[in-house]
């Protein structure tokens, strides 16, 4: 009821149980003679715990006091309202008045300010000389605390006091790192697309949101589907909906009513949290995260806005993961730090190996099995990390042992590929694996294996426990597994194989490693790094650098895989790390770029015949230069209005022309080649898809996405749109590692099987060494430039 005139409120009796008489109570509270402009009713499904004199739990009561302050800060101090808590499970007096006490509100604000101060202290824990607030958490300082809170403090004190000075420095440094990540997610950062974080929802003006392509405005509601225990909403794009807004399937979002006056103030409305199910040029479909019992309010509003959301749970998982690691025994910690070498058995006792492995792959397969606790596999692009090695290790552990296996990856796309590999092992494996995750993030082919779907018909807890115990393989993203931590309390895992390990931040990985007897990490630190919102000036190690040097840690933004791989290499522990060198994806002319500029000549072609034939011989077409070169560069222009934009109209039009030309030839030659378009910015993705839609371009075998979504995948033809219009934007599309390798460009180029095409502004791209080298190696294809202004931007 926040912000709604009481005269407009309608309380339907069907919403409440008649025997409680709540409708009558609400009529009394909504006294139109009073000066109250609205009421706050907080619904609680629980009963009050140790109720105060008002019959309320103290935490619930203080919640309403803070709600009132929030409302006053938005609508002004004269905006009066009454506060209530509705205890729906209480048979007597369920709706209880929460009286406003100014002194208690001031006390709550004081406590809130103390928490904010604590957070800022946590952000600086990695500075030498900073106050060690962790050392101050001792039971003796809080004699008034009892019960589980006191037990938690005692456990904390026991663990923290047992750590060495170096371990304490490590713990404090990463706690500071996580806290900064959390803060930047709330208030914004300039890494990548640059956002104002969650605070941008209410602080940014609508024009700013449009310029950053972070709002879908004026979506027109077309249908509501409440089947299958979920609420799905379908929208058509309206006249004010930016066709280039950067939303896609799997995003989490906030929905609120569109204001016909043109203003965008989410604080004036009820907010609905949602998952984006699908986005097309004409339609957007979302699923509300909380299923709605009544949809009257939604149906009554025709137009809606959609903005991005943030989940705090991902940061809580980082703190918890770091704590699991620090709470583990000293031998485990030394192993994970890299101070103790993983054990090696003398031989692999399986006596057999799966078919299809080369001699080199078979050697690494045996090494991985002999490693007792930790093994690292570096797999450059196209070397069969998932399709050969992960699949082979699963085959061994499933058919030759009784081990329970966890298969983990960073992205849902990679998890889909793992599921595909499992399906290829036959029905015995297919019937014994389960996937942890959401329907929105899972490929349709594998949704029937989702844990929530499988256990839904089960009526008894014992039945679910037995199912979990009988299941041999659990597949999940890191985030989904951390969201189901209770599973580790129900069952034990023997082996974990983590794909895309080079994309996972250290605090996440070290906690995971404590959960398994043995772990195999698969990754490539020359491809996409772990995602961090902090610049290197913040993430560089500052506290106890000598101890950090012992474990090979220089930058907290580095993945655990990269740190431990480099550490093992420096110590000569080569029998617990493997390097895949045979790739079966790229043509040798594309491989040449990766070999010269990234992999120091280590890559070799597996299929020599198919990977050496020239492109014009392969497709039987030599007239058009577009069909001759394996590496191709197409120069484009930038207009003045596009200088600060993350879209480029000339690139968009050139790419649509290239796609059309290839589509026509593929149809003529009866070739089933796939085409992928990679671009750094989601706004350019939307621009390309929008142009394809209005031009009627056939996109059946074409996917358009960011490089992050392509890692692990491949297409026959890859077209990259740089979308760089100014020098500062150039720095945002580059991700350099310690050797100066541009990991994003490496991923983009090595997705291509047959041809890679770079499209972009030559003057700007030549300023960056990796792009300069690529342009110099590639053939050149001049296309007629188009410098017409973007009509949408002009209108805006």
VOGU-3710 file (C-alpha; in Angstrom, 3 decimals, decimal comma):
1> xxxxxxxxxx> 0,000/0,000/0,000  3,026/2,283/-0,015  2,342/5,511/-1,898  -1,301/4,674/-2,687  -4,210/6,899/-1,672  -6,442/4,979/0,793  -9,478/6,016/-1,245  -8,071/3,921/-4,087  -7,452/0,829/-1,958  -9,739/-2,158/-2,378
11> xxxxxxxxxx> -9,279/-5,030/0,054  -10,857/-8,183/-1,309  -12,215/-10,618/1,357  -10,934/-13,573/-0,658  -7,367/-12,464/0,094  -7,754/-13,290/3,789  -9,229/-16,050/5,922  -12,769/-14,972/6,923  -12,514/-16,386/10,443  -9,788/-13,870/11,307
21> xxxxxxxxxx> -11,928/-10,889/10,447  -8,975/-9,120/8,855  -11,105/-7,201/6,352  -12,904/-5,454/9,169  -9,628/-4,568/10,828  -8,244/-3,057/7,641  -11,385/-0,951/7,212  -10,710/0,419/10,688  -7,031/1,109/9,995  -7,750/2,784/6,668
31> xxxxxxxxxx> -9,675/5,579/8,437  -10,257/8,157/5,736  -10,683/10,863/8,403  -7,064/10,454/9,531  -4,073/12,320/8,108  -2,357/9,104/7,055  -1,758/8,971/3,301  -0,832/5,289/3,254  0,029/2,267/5,365  2,885/-0,216/5,378
41> xxxxxxxxxx> 1,889/-3,832/5,959  4,766/-6,278/6,272  3,704/-9,889/5,713  5,461/-12,547/7,792  4,753/-16,245/7,354  6,409/-17,021/10,712  5,098/-16,410/14,205  6,698/-13,671/16,343  9,858/-14,882/18,138  10,168/-13,576/21,710
51> xxxxxxxxxx> 7,561/-10,857/21,057  7,990/-7,412/22,577  5,265/-5,392/24,281  3,584/-4,807/20,898  3,442/-8,561/20,203  6,156/-8,261/17,519  9,561/-9,804/16,995  12,095/-7,074/17,671  13,795/-7,549/14,290  10,422/-7,304/12,506
61> xxxxxxxxxx> 9,510/-4,217/14,493  12,753/-2,415/13,651  12,201/-3,349/10,023  8,985/-1,304/9,962  10,751/1,639/11,660  13,355/1,666/8,900  10,684/1,279/6,179  9,060/4,450/7,463  12,347/6,342/7,268  12,855/5,158/3,696
71> xxxxxxxxxx> 9,391/6,392/2,720  9,999/9,760/4,392  13,312/10,152/2,577  11,499/9,749/-0,743  8,150/11,434/-0,138  9,056/13,983/2,553  8,706/14,168/6,367  5,003/15,096/6,224  4,095/11,832/4,549  2,488/10,030/7,505
81> xxxxxxxxxx> 1,509/6,395/7,557  0,667/3,580/9,942  2,851/0,465/10,144  1,605/-3,096/10,654  2,959/-6,607/10,594  0,678/-9,361/9,355  1,584/-12,706/10,947  -0,339/-14,945/8,553  0,237/-18,129/10,594  -1,101/-16,653/13,859
91> xxxxxxxxxx> -4,690/-17,654/14,550  -5,271/-14,781/16,967  -4,679/-11,118/16,257  -2,570/-11,711/13,111  -2,454/-8,024/12,069  -0,456/-6,083/14,672  0,207/-2,374/14,923  3,861/-1,256/14,993  3,953/2,100/16,729  6,474/4,661/15,446
101> xxxxxxxxxx> 9,015/5,675/18,122  11,466/8,360/17,017  14,108/7,471/19,619  14,173/3,857/18,405  14,459/5,059/14,818  17,470/7,160/15,746  18,996/4,163/17,486  18,392/2,052/14,373  20,011/4,697/12,176  23,005/4,797/14,538
111> xxxxxxxxxx> 23,348/1,016/14,249  23,016/1,289/10,492  25,815/3,869/10,374  27,996/1,582/12,486  27,431/-1,196/9,947  28,372/1,107/7,077  31,543/2,124/8,934  32,328/-1,545/9,505  31,906/-2,207/5,799  34,364/0,551/4,919
121> xxxxxxxxxx> 36,844/-0,881/7,419  36,435/-4,274/5,791  37,171/-2,714/2,398  40,562/-1,568/3,734  41,562/-4,717/5,607  44,267/-5,458/3,038  46,177/-2,264/3,879  49,180/-2,609/6,184  48,530/-0,809/9,438  44,755/-1,047/9,146
131> xxxxxxxxxx> 42,772/-1,956/12,224  42,425/-5,738/12,614  38,701/-5,852/13,341  38,740/-9,636/12,910  41,036/-10,027/15,908  38,528/-8,040/17,972  35,761/-10,638/17,531  36,099/-12,477/20,847  33,472/-14,004/23,104  34,851/-12,147/26,144
141> xxxxxxxxxx> 33,951/-8,819/24,544  30,287/-9,807/24,279  29,319/-11,326/27,647  25,645/-10,447/27,094  25,337/-12,730/24,043  24,089/-16,290/24,445  22,914/-19,233/22,353  23,989/-19,851/18,770  25,352/-16,299/18,354  27,841/-16,880/21,167
151> xxxxxxxxxx> 28,685/-20,303/19,725  29,401/-18,701/16,338  31,710/-16,134/17,919  33,561/-18,863/19,817  33,983/-20,886/16,591  35,261/-17,784/14,807  37,766/-17,024/17,541  39,022/-20,606/17,579  39,592/-20,721/13,812  41,038/-17,234/13,376
161> xxxxxxxxxx> 43,460/-17,522/16,297  44,823/-20,799/14,864  45,848/-19,202/11,542  49,440/-18,253/10,807  50,265/-14,551/10,234  50,459/-15,204/6,474  47,092/-16,953/6,458  45,530/-14,075/8,379  46,912/-11,642/5,806  45,465/-13,797/3,015
171> xxxxxxxxxx> 42,082/-13,940/4,763  41,946/-10,194/5,389  43,091/-9,328/1,861  40,410/-11,437/0,213  37,739/-10,271/2,650  38,566/-6,705/1,603  38,531/-7,744/-2,060  35,056/-9,346/-1,762  33,684/-6,360/0,170  34,866/-3,982/-2,562
181> xxxxxxxxxx> 33,293/-6,192/-5,229  30,036/-6,108/-3,278  30,151/-2,326/-2,912  30,923/-1,752/-6,600  27,982/-3,961/-7,567  25,764/-1,657/-5,511  27,140/1,734/-6,524  28,596/0,994/-9,950  31,925/0,818/-11,770  33,446/1,589/-15,141
191> xxxxxxxxxx> 34,690/-1,910/-16,017  33,040/-3,366/-19,139  29,879/-1,510/-20,109  30,091/0,842/-17,106  27,062/0,998/-14,816  25,786/2,746/-11,716  25,150/-0,608/-10,072  21,942/-1,339/-8,252  21,787/2,277/-7,058  21,320/3,361/-10,658
201> xxxxxxxxxx> 17,772/2,002/-10,471  16,675/5,051/-8,456  19,583/7,500/-8,911  20,048/7,558/-12,692  17,827/9,609/-14,960  15,955/7,840/-17,723  18,167/9,493/-20,353  21,283/8,031/-18,686  19,683/4,590/-18,605  18,791/4,870/-22,292
211> xxxxxxxxxx> 22,325/5,960/-23,194  23,696/2,934/-21,345  21,075/0,654/-22,926  20,015/-0,505/-19,454  16,254/-0,059/-19,622  13,435/-1,595/-21,647  10,875/1,201/-21,431  7,196/1,112/-22,319  6,852/-2,659/-22,824  3,218/-3,484/-23,599
221> xxxxxxxxxx> 1,801/-6,414/-21,625  0,178/-8,939/-23,978  -0,406/-12,067/-21,883  -0,038/-13,670/-18,449  0,491/-17,419/-18,110  0,233/-18,977/-14,632  0,557/-22,620/-15,606  3,252/-24,878/-14,177  3,609/-23,164/-10,775  5,071/-20,013/-12,314
231> xxxxxxxxxx> 3,948/-16,614/-13,573  5,116/-15,836/-17,111  4,532/-12,379/-18,593  4,818/-11,629/-22,314  5,384/-8,117/-23,652  5,542/-6,458/-27,036  8,142/-3,780/-27,608  6,515/-0,347/-27,714  7,393/2,826/-29,557  9,642/3,999/-26,692
241> xxxxxxxxxx> 11,385/0,645/-26,235  15,034/0,966/-27,205  15,714/-1,861/-29,693  19,361/-1,893/-28,571  18,758/-2,267/-24,819  21,155/-4,914/-23,477  18,860/-7,605/-22,106  19,009/-11,292/-22,921  17,745/-14,650/-21,719  19,002/-15,548/-18,240
251> xxxxxxxxxx> 19,302/-11,972/-16,942  17,716/-11,078/-13,622  15,564/-7,963/-13,733  13,225/-5,607/-11,893  9,830/-4,748/-13,384  7,715/-1,719/-12,495  4,916/0,312/-14,166  5,693/2,728/-16,995  4,903/6,362/-16,203  2,956/7,983/-19,042
261> xxxxxxxxxx> 4,371/11,396/-18,060  7,787/10,258/-19,291  9,455/10,263/-15,864  11,050/7,098/-14,520  10,889/6,872/-10,726  10,792/3,233/-9,589  10,357/4,299/-5,946  6,777/5,360/-6,690  5,648/1,822/-7,529  5,680/-1,762/-6,392
271> xxxxxxxxxx> 8,719/-3,566/-7,801  8,547/-7,124/-9,171  11,707/-9,225/-9,428  11,964/-11,428/-12,502  14,104/-13,666/-14,712  14,300/-12,883/-18,426  13,230/-15,983/-20,358  13,560/-14,760/-23,944  14,232/-11,561/-25,887  13,469/-11,029/-29,575
281> xxxxxxxxxx> 13,104/-8,046/-31,880  9,364/-7,932/-31,151  8,770/-9,726/-27,843  10,166/-9,999/-24,311  9,130/-12,849/-21,978  9,908/-12,857/-18,258  9,157/-15,098/-15,274  8,378/-13,455/-11,947  10,699/-14,862/-9,294  7,805/-15,001/-6,829
291> xxxxxxxxxx> 4,741/-16,745/-8,213  1,673/-14,510/-7,921  -1,522/-15,787/-6,296  -3,444/-12,777/-7,658  -2,562/-10,892/-10,836  -5,258/-8,190/-10,739  -2,745/-5,388/-10,145  -0,521/-6,542/-12,995  -3,398/-6,975/-15,434  -4,662/-3,456/-14,675
301> xxxxxxxxxx> -1,434/-1,861/-15,959  -0,782/-1,939/-19,680  2,819/-0,682/-19,936  5,888/-1,643/-17,921  9,606/-0,916/-17,593  12,360/-3,498/-17,116  15,786/-2,845/-15,555  18,675/-5,007/-14,382  18,748/-6,444/-10,848  21,424/-7,632/-8,408
311> xxxxxxxxxx> 21,462/-10,618/-6,048  23,415/-10,182/-2,806  23,503/-13,970/-2,375  26,418/-14,318/-4,818  28,610/-12,176/-2,541  27,490/-13,998/0,606  28,637/-17,180/-1,126  32,096/-15,679/-1,631  32,424/-14,842/2,085  31,168/-18,318/3,047
321> xxxxxxxxxx> 33,512/-20,048/0,619  36,511/-18,194/2,029  35,418/-19,185/5,556  35,104/-22,877/4,619  38,677/-22,776/3,379  40,072/-21,058/6,461  38,111/-23,500/8,668  39,606/-26,589/6,993  42,491/-28,537/8,527  46,047/-27,298/8,114
331> xxxxxxxxxx> 47,103/-30,038/5,674  44,179/-29,194/3,387  44,995/-25,490/3,580  48,652/-26,041/2,712  47,641/-28,183/-0,252  45,205/-25,558/-1,556  47,685/-22,719/-0,969  50,229/-24,643/-3,047  52,664/-25,050/-0,165  52,326/-28,855/-0,242
341> xxxxxxxxxx> 52,613/-30,970/-3,383  49,577/-33,164/-4,242  50,254/-36,869/-3,867  50,722/-39,181/-6,880  49,901/-42,904/-7,037  52,374/-45,140/-8,867  49,936/-46,358/-11,477  46,409/-46,150/-12,793  44,601/-49,318/-11,674  41,662/-49,003/-14,066
351> xxxxxxxxxx> 43,294/-51,301/-16,612  41,462/-49,680/-19,518  40,814/-46,383/-21,256  37,958/-45,069/-23,388  38,186/-45,198/-27,175  39,091/-42,188/-29,253  41,949/-40,682/-27,238  45,229/-39,864/-28,972  48,484/-41,029/-27,441  49,066/-37,545/-25,993
361> xxxxxxxxxx> 45,538/-37,333/-24,543  45,866/-40,820/-23,085  49,031/-39,782/-21,242  47,226/-36,821/-19,630  44,189/-39,021/-18,876  46,434/-41,376/-16,863  48,169/-38,469/-15,110  44,821/-37,078/-13,990  43,780/-40,431/-12,528  47,060/-40,904/-10,672
371> xxxxxxxxxx> 46,851/-37,517/-8,957  45,483/-38,117/-5,453  44,008/-34,742/-4,488  44,530/-32,080/-7,179  45,355/-32,089/-10,884  45,429/-29,162/-13,324  44,830/-29,464/-17,067  45,631/-26,504/-19,309  43,573/-26,823/-22,450  43,960/-24,258/-25,258
381> xxxxxxxxxx> 40,998/-23,769/-27,666  39,707/-26,799/-29,546  41,869/-29,323/-27,692  38,954/-31,396/-26,380  38,918/-30,313/-22,734  35,238/-31,242/-22,341  34,472/-33,521/-25,273  37,509/-35,758/-24,717  39,173/-35,322/-21,345  36,296/-34,520/-18,976
391> xxxxxxxxxx> 34,128/-37,129/-20,670  36,880/-39,758/-20,384  37,461/-39,123/-16,675  33,716/-39,370/-16,025  33,680/-42,662/-17,948  36,406/-44,024/-15,677  34,941/-42,897/-12,356  31,415/-43,965/-13,262  32,111/-47,390/-14,734  35,243/-48,410/-12,802
401> xxxxxxxxxx> 34,636/-46,974/-9,330  31,765/-46,247/-6,953  32,700/-42,576/-6,691  30,105/-39,829/-6,510  31,102/-37,154/-9,017  30,431/-33,424/-9,186  30,890/-31,712/-12,571  31,098/-27,931/-12,284  31,531/-25,048/-14,720  31,349/-21,266/-14,570
411> xxxxxxxxxx> 28,607/-20,701/-17,176  25,315/-22,422/-17,946  26,437/-22,850/-21,546  29,456/-24,863/-20,413  27,212/-26,952/-18,144  24,961/-27,672/-21,145  28,030/-28,959/-22,997  28,936/-31,175/-20,042  25,397/-32,588/-20,075  25,783/-33,225/-23,815
421> xxxxxxxxxx> 28,975/-35,171/-23,140  27,227/-37,219/-20,431  24,328/-38,047/-22,749  26,804/-39,435/-25,276  28,057/-41,970/-22,691  24,801/-43,924/-22,865  21,686/-44,592/-20,799  23,558/-45,921/-17,768  25,086/-42,480/-17,253  22,063/-40,528/-18,520
431> xxxxxxxxxx> 19,829/-42,126/-15,889  22,240/-41,422/-13,036  22,978/-37,738/-13,316  21,071/-34,705/-12,075  21,521/-31,036/-12,808  21,352/-28,292/-10,187  20,110/-24,971/-11,519  17,133/-23,034/-12,853  14,964/-23,641/-15,893  15,847/-20,201/-17,272
441> xxxxxxxxxx> 19,560/-21,020/-17,389  19,251/-24,636/-18,581  19,020/-25,789/-22,189  15,626/-27,276/-23,071  17,172/-30,657/-23,830  18,363/-31,042/-20,222  15,580/-29,447/-18,170  14,050/-32,839/-17,360  17,252/-33,631/-15,417  16,948/-30,578/-13,131
451> xxxxxxxxxx> 16,977/-31,547/-9,455  13,863/-29,504/-8,656  11,988/-31,171/-11,526  13,051/-34,698/-10,579  12,144/-34,437/-6,889  8,886/-32,504/-7,414  6,668/-35,668/-7,393  8,369/-36,987/-4,255  6,250/-36,606/-1,111  8,624/-37,704/1,663
461> xxxxxxxxxx> 11,924/-36,274/2,793  13,330/-39,792/3,083  12,498/-40,396/-0,577  14,452/-37,293/-1,616  17,420/-38,265/0,576  17,484/-41,741/-0,943  17,382/-40,304/-4,456  20,319/-38,015/-3,692  22,250/-40,895/-2,172  21,645/-43,090/-5,250
471> xxxxxxxxxx> 22,604/-40,383/-7,747  26,180/-40,750/-8,982  26,722/-37,531/-10,946  25,750/-33,946/-10,050  26,199/-31,224/-12,683  26,029/-27,515/-11,882  27,370/-24,028/-12,318  29,464/-22,717/-9,440  26,728/-20,255/-8,480  23,953/-22,866/-8,477
481> xxxxxxxxxx> 25,987/-25,296/-6,372  26,781/-22,578/-3,837  23,068/-21,810/-3,697  22,414/-25,431/-2,658  25,008/-25,721/0,104  22,723/-28,000/2,084  23,464/-30,786/-0,383  26,947/-31,135/1,163  25,306/-31,892/4,505  23,246/-34,706/2,992
491> xxxxxxxxxx> 25,815/-36,503/0,855  29,594/-36,753/0,433  31,395/-36,228/-2,859  34,505/-38,088/-3,929  35,620/-36,370/-7,123  34,973/-32,965/-8,682  35,913/-31,944/-12,217  35,759/-28,181/-12,677  35,618/-26,905/-16,257  36,312/-23,232/-17,069
501> xxxxxxxxxx> 38,301/-23,104/-13,816  40,361/-20,166/-15,114  37,216/-17,989/-14,924  36,568/-18,606/-11,222  37,825/-16,173/-8,565  40,100/-17,574/-5,859  37,693/-17,121/-2,883  35,111/-19,259/-4,664  37,529/-21,971/-5,721  39,333/-22,470/-2,404
511> xxxxxxxxxx> 36,018/-23,109/-0,657  34,945/-25,608/-3,300  38,203/-27,538/-2,981  37,456/-28,300/0,669  34,263/-30,150/-0,347  35,894/-32,927/-2,368  38,433/-35,660/-1,757  39,931/-35,032/-5,197  39,545/-32,254/-7,746  40,565/-31,927/-11,392
521> xxxxxxxxxx> 40,699/-28,335/-12,627  40,414/-27,684/-16,371  41,038/-24,236/-17,797  43,076/-21,909/-19,977  44,450/-18,744/-18,396  45,123/-17,402/-21,893  41,368/-17,187/-22,422  38,777/-15,216/-20,451  39,866/-14,329/-16,914  37,854/-14,362/-13,717
531> xxxxxxxxxx> 35,368/-11,475/-13,625  36,195/-8,647/-11,232  34,820/-5,102/-11,063  38,029/-3,779/-9,491  40,951/-2,286/-11,319  44,422/-3,666/-10,677  45,253/-0,689/-8,445  42,703/-2,113/-5,990  43,237/-5,843/-6,482  47,050/-5,893/-6,247
541> xxxxxxxxxx> 48,398/-7,529/-3,078  49,339/-4,901/-0,485  49,477/-6,792/2,842  52,392/-9,166/3,539  53,686/-9,353/-0,055  56,498/-11,735/0,915  54,064/-14,401/2,138  51,872/-13,808/-0,932  54,948/-14,337/-3,119  55,481/-17,765/-1,517
551> xxxxxxxxxx> 52,092/-18,887/-2,866  52,433/-17,044/-6,192  49,714/-14,478/-5,445  50,207/-10,979/-6,843  46,701/-9,928/-7,907  43,456/-10,986/-6,197  41,617/-10,581/-9,508  43,606/-13,557/-10,840  41,837/-16,903/-10,929  42,966/-19,654/-8,568
561> xxxxxxxxxx> 43,701/-21,832/-11,615  46,160/-19,305/-13,044  47,884/-18,742/-9,707  48,332/-22,391/-8,847  49,306/-23,373/-12,400  52,083/-20,780/-12,485  53,174/-21,798/-8,967  53,370/-25,492/-9,897  55,344/-24,608/-13,029  57,835/-22,566/-11,001
571> xxxxxxxxxx> 58,294/-25,453/-8,541  58,718/-28,050/-11,290  55,673/-30,096/-10,214  55,003/-31,102/-13,819  53,436/-34,470/-12,958  50,337/-32,733/-11,484  49,791/-30,384/-14,439  49,064/-31,288/-18,037  49,011/-29,319/-21,292  46,782/-30,300/-24,206
581> xxxxxxxxxx> 48,474/-29,346/-27,481  46,467/-31,069/-30,236  43,533/-29,021/-31,495  40,897/-30,211/-33,938  38,888/-27,008/-34,394  40,739/-24,262/-36,253  42,221/-24,206/-39,707  46,004/-23,900/-39,517  45,916/-20,314/-40,859  43,705/-19,282/-37,922
591> xxxxxxxxxx> 45,793/-21,399/-35,554  48,889/-19,541/-36,761  47,738/-16,299/-35,151  47,105/-18,047/-31,806  50,418/-19,904/-32,004  52,503/-16,809/-32,736  50,842/-14,353/-30,373  49,456/-16,555/-27,555  50,591/-20,188/-27,299  54,267/-19,978/-28,274
601> xxxxxxxxxx> 53,921/-22,505/-31,089  52,551/-25,299/-28,888  49,358/-25,965/-30,890  49,223/-28,666/-33,555  46,430/-29,614/-35,960  44,804/-32,998/-35,311  43,137/-33,383/-38,714  45,916/-32,335/-41,063  43,973/-32,745/-44,324  40,847/-30,770/-43,355
611> xxxxxxxxxx> 42,865/-28,107/-41,537  45,271/-27,236/-44,377  43,036/-26,905/-47,458  42,577/-23,320/-48,681  39,164/-21,686/-48,203  38,394/-21,215/-51,895  39,232/-24,892/-52,530  37,035/-25,975/-49,609  33,948/-24,140/-50,841  34,747/-24,034/-54,569
621> xxxxxxxxxx> 34,392/-20,247/-54,863  37,216/-17,833/-55,685  35,515/-14,808/-57,309  34,657/-12,854/-54,163  37,571/-11,940/-51,817  35,172/-12,534/-48,898  35,416/-16,270/-49,652  39,210/-16,507/-50,102  40,887/-15,470/-46,846  40,806/-17,445/-43,597
631> xxxxxxxxxx> 41,714/-14,283/-41,641  39,993/-11,168/-42,974  39,800/-7,535/-41,910  36,975/-5,157/-42,946  37,626/-1,456/-42,141  34,653/0,702/-41,135  33,845/4,326/-40,300  32,614/6,055/-37,153  30,260/9,039/-37,140  30,495/11,932/-34,688
641> xxxxxxxxxx> 27,165/11,128/-32,922  28,523/7,624/-32,204  31,684/8,855/-30,440  30,477/7,988/-26,929  28,177/5,134/-27,951  28,730/1,395/-27,702  27,163/0,806/-31,104  28,469/1,416/-34,617  25,969/1,611/-37,445  28,509/1,115/-40,240
651> xxxxxxxxxx> 29,776/-2,076/-38,585  26,212/-3,271/-38,122  25,394/-2,805/-41,806  28,660/-4,390/-42,996  28,054/-7,430/-40,799  24,508/-7,886/-42,112  25,898/-7,713/-45,678  28,561/-10,323/-44,854  25,993/-12,626/-43,256  23,698/-12,320/-46,276
661> xxxxxxxxxx> 26,551/-13,026/-48,710  27,642/-16,109/-46,783  24,054/-17,328/-46,355  23,455/-17,145/-50,092  26,657/-19,036/-50,868  26,075/-21,708/-48,223  22,607/-22,316/-49,622  23,998/-22,504/-53,151  26,779/-24,938/-52,100  24,471/-26,897/-49,770
671> xxxxxxxxxx> 26,812/-26,375/-46,812  25,494/-26,468/-43,231  28,084/-24,062/-41,847  27,278/-21,978/-38,785  27,974/-18,278/-38,355  28,756/-16,491/-35,093  28,931/-12,763/-34,459  30,963/-11,602/-31,449  30,942/-8,068/-30,070  32,094/-6,641/-26,696
681> xxxxxxxxxx> 28,896/-4,700/-25,969  25,366/-5,987/-25,625  24,072/-2,746/-27,155  25,838/-3,659/-30,413  24,317/-7,143/-30,194  20,870/-5,578/-30,049  21,774/-3,241/-32,925  22,819/-6,163/-35,150  19,735/-8,211/-34,268  17,500/-5,194/-34,845
691> xxxxxxxxxx> 19,065/-4,506/-38,260  18,705/-8,181/-39,197  15,048/-8,034/-38,211  14,156/-4,924/-40,217  16,186/-6,098/-43,257  14,668/-9,595/-43,219  18,104/-11,281/-43,026  18,081/-15,040/-42,542  19,549/-15,660/-39,053  18,632/-19,364/-38,718
701> xxxxxxxxxx> 22,216/-20,573/-38,321  23,575/-17,325/-36,842  24,211/-16,499/-33,178  25,113/-13,013/-31,930  26,637/-12,580/-28,466  29,498/-11,266/-26,356  32,811/-13,077/-26,227  32,024/-14,208/-22,652  29,059/-16,209/-23,923  31,116/-17,815/-26,699
711> xxxxxxxxxx> 33,919/-19,261/-24,580  33,809/-23,027/-24,913  31,856/-22,857/-28,178  32,788/-22,669/-31,849  31,306/-21,670/-35,228  32,491/-22,240/-38,780  32,605/-18,519/-39,485  33,198/-15,926/-36,768  32,604/-12,222/-37,421  33,814/-9,812/-34,753
721> xxxxxxxxxx> 32,347/-6,327/-34,440  34,747/-4,257/-32,303  32,226/-1,379/-31,873  35,058/0,929/-30,752  34,360/4,603/-31,478  36,917/6,330/-29,227  40,291/5,536/-27,573  38,836/5,093/-24,062  36,409/2,435/-25,291  39,337/0,551/-26,839
731> xxxxxxxxxx> 40,769/-0,114/-23,378  37,456/-1,658/-22,282  37,491/-4,393/-24,926  41,015/-5,525/-24,037  41,883/-8,016/-21,269  45,646/-8,437/-20,905  47,271/-11,132/-18,788  50,730/-11,080/-17,213  52,409/-11,813/-20,570  50,491/-9,059/-22,372
741> xxxxxxxxxx> 48,193/-11,495/-24,200  44,772/-10,038/-25,057  42,638/-12,896/-23,748  39,337/-11,600/-25,158  40,695/-11,313/-28,695  42,274/-14,758/-28,343  38,901/-16,254/-27,429  37,168/-14,461/-30,303  39,663/-15,611/-32,965  39,871/-19,202/-31,736
751> xxxxxxxxxx> 36,094/-19,741/-31,894  36,390/-19,955/-35,700  36,758/-23,241/-37,561  36,902/-21,995/-41,156  37,163/-18,189/-41,173  37,591/-15,225/-38,815  36,508/-11,722/-39,904  37,326/-8,593/-37,912  35,162/-5,524/-38,559  36,089/-2,174/-37,008
761> xxxxxxxxxx> 37,695/1,260/-37,080  41,268/0,822/-38,330  42,695/4,053/-36,871  41,592/3,054/-33,363  42,250/-0,706/-33,520  45,809/-0,233/-34,803  46,643/1,540/-31,523  46,318/-1,765/-29,643  49,191/-4,268/-30,289  47,085/-7,439/-30,469
771> xxxxxxxxxx> 44,622/-5,942/-32,967  47,509/-4,361/-34,906  49,147/-7,789/-35,258  45,890/-9,415/-36,371  45,144/-6,738/-38,983  48,672/-7,058/-40,369  48,286/-10,853/-40,679  44,791/-10,752/-42,192  43,640/-10,169/-45,725  41,829/-6,888/-46,359
781> xxxxxxxxxx> 38,282/-6,583/-47,698  37,118/-3,066/-48,526  33,349/-2,629/-48,461  31,451/0,519/-49,340  31,167/2,564/-46,143  27,919/3,930/-44,791  28,097/6,970/-42,505  24,397/7,793/-42,210  23,427/8,859/-38,672  21,715/6,302/-36,477
791> xxxxxx> 17,978/7,199/-36,709  17,196/5,941/-33,204  20,019/7,965/-31,635  18,983/11,090/-33,578  15,416/10,729/-32,350  16,581/10,276/-28,787
//
